[in-house]
């Protein structure tokens, strides 16, 4: 358990030595102690999630709720005057898109430092994964569980609740394990048997399972959703592991409150704080020993850049299938 405490000291040293920001420290001395966070899933009242950070660092946290597209548009339009310091996103794809338009501060790795225990840092795409959001199954009450693995979705009628960005994260491990032709066939059969969850009734009785993200389990309140058991299934636990999306944190290019942004990344990586944050946002900690203590499933083992590299090609494949 003591090994889980390593990332905090390491990551504090890493970000203080690895990040560079011209004249930021001088400017910070004249600015008020605050941090502006843009998030596509948190709202103003969610500042309480980070109350320990506020207390420990005497920093006022301000959350601005914006969709992923709105965050990208704002930074592209306003540039260094966007007023944003941190972007906190519910999926990997938004962080990837932000980096592609040059919106994120370069995250440099010091080769002389010991490797961080957090396997979800992307030095290529300038984001840090702080929470795991697995793709899970819900079954109709008293139904036979015909789908146990993701592979079963190719031949089982089902609903899914995933956004376009979520789908890219879901399909990335499949693309990693298969060549292009096999991936195309997999996606074609998945789309043939799957349908986006309808906002209103009626639902088809032929749908034997719902594919959703763990964070979405309490997102729907209609009577039809309640016909599906509260018990969930983590697919592929007896194989390579559960597929997942990531809650990602990035520093905005030329962030006004750069020093506070650095401290925030270090705080989110501390093992204890990471556990508390994820319990509040209904995800799983990024450190395996902590996930085990929380009865979490075994997650698909991979370096995160090996997954996000497939997002763009998968996006093009999905566009061709429409």
Order of alpha helices (4+ residues) and beta strands (2+ residues): alpha-alpha-beta-alpha-beta-alpha-beta-alpha-beta-beta-beta-alpha-alpha-beta-beta-alpha-beta-beta-alpha-alpha-alpha-alpha-alpha
